[in-house]
Amino acid sequence: MSNSNKHKSEKKLDKSELAGWLRDLAAAVESGELPGETGAVSLEGYRSLKLSVKQGFDDAFLAKLSVKFPKNATGGMAEAGREDDDEDESGALPKYKSLKKHMKHTFKAIGIALNAGQIPPEAEAQSFIADSRLMVSYPGKGDEIYAAYLEKTNAFEAALGTSDLETLKALYRDLAQLKRDCHSRYA
């Protein structure tokens, strides 16, 4: 789901496996993350979850699961019916307030994972990194902090690539402090 706002999976199940698979799915939804082929998919902030189960000719079932997430800031955050509400006057950037709200959710999901001793979910981490790079293009919102913030964001991305949990935790704390410093001056 790296550059998409959707996660889809399909599973062929025997008749005897269906009930157990549904129970496992319910437990995964309750825990807030679904197992995925390339790792866990966090359900943090998901918009909808669609499940279909169809019986095939061979008495097997085909289960299809689709999870939709809000579009991240780089994909255009405007929701249907709200057109320009989330974009600036030029239409090039989402509104700063909308971007910050989205970042708040992804940053929280990252913090929850790190506090649990886990590598942050890839989708949230990559969304946060992209949003961070976009955020520093807004003039007058903390320009003097942007260079340090980008440096920490780039280091966070590098640590994510090596799954260095301790470095990720330290960089998360650094980013949180920079956020507090900026918000104390500009919020």
C-alpha positions, -999 to 999 in steps of 0.1 A, spaced: 0 0 0 30 23 -2 17 49 -27 -19 39 -26 -48 45 -3 -61 9 -7 -51 -25 6 -65 -55 -11 -61 -92 -5 -77 -124 -17 -77 -158 -1 -90 -191 -14 -104 -212 15 -119 -246 19 -153 -248 34 -139 -260 67 -114 -230 69 -139 -202 64 -152 -198 100 -117 -198 114 -105 -173 89 -133 -150 97 -125 -153 134 -89 -145 127 -99 -115 106 -122 -102 134 -92 -105 159 -69 -87 135 -94 -58 130 -98 -56 168 -60 -54 172 -58 -26 146 -37 -43 120 -42 -69 93 -16 -94 82 -2 -86 48 21 -102 23 48 -76 29 41 -71 66 13 -59 88 -11 -32 75 -22 -8 102 -59 1 102 -52 35 118 -74 60 102 -90 37 77 -121 49 59 -138 17 49 -134 -21 50 -152 -43 25 -154 -80 27 -169 -104 1 -170 -142 3 -181 -161 -28 -185 -199 -32 -169 -213 -62 -178 -244 -83 -154 -266 -63 -170 -259 -29 -141 -236 -21 -146 -200 -11 -129 -169 -24 -126 -142 2 -118 -107 -9 -109 -80 15 -105 -43 6 -95 -15 30 -96 21 19 -77 49 36 -80 87 32 -57 99 5 -24 113 18 -15 149 13 7 142 -18 -22 123 -35 -47 151 -29 -66 153 3 -98 169 -9 -127 147 -3 -156 143 -27 -179 173 -24 -154 195 -7 -133 203 -38 -112 234 -29 -117 233 8 -85 214 13 -64 232 -12 -47 266 -12 -56 293 -36 -33 280 -64 -47 245 -61 -11 232 -58 -9 224 -21 -34 211 4 -45 235 31 -19 236 59 -45 228 85 -56 196 66 -20 185 62 -13 190 99 -44 170 109 -33 142 86 2 143 100 -11 142 136 -28 108 129 2 92 112 27 105 138 5 91 165 4 57 148 42 57 145 45 66 182 21 38 192 41 13 173 75 25 187 61 25 222 51 -11 217 86 -20 206 76 -24 169 88 -9 137 61 16 125 37 4 98 52 12 64 21 30 51 19 54 80 57 60 81 60 67 44 29 89 45 43 109 74 77 113 56 60 125 24 37 149 44 68 162 63 85 171 31 54 188 18 49 207 51 83 225 49 72 241 16 47 263 35 64 297 41 60 315 74 50 284 94 84 277 110 110 283 83 139 285 107 131 250 120 125 234 86 162 225 79 166 206 112 132 190 108 141 178 73 174 165 85 156 144 112 129 133 88 156 120 63 174 102 92 141 87 103 136 74 68 171 59 67 166 42 101 132 29 89 150 13 59 174 -6 83 147 -13 109 168 3 136 143 4 164 164 24 189 174 50 163 138 53 152 127 59 188 154 86 193 145 103 160 108 102 169 115 120 202 137 146 182 109 151 157 83 155 186 105 181 202 109 201 170 72 199 165 66 213 201 92 240 195 75 250 162 40 249 176 49 270 206 59 298 182 34 294 154 3 276 168 
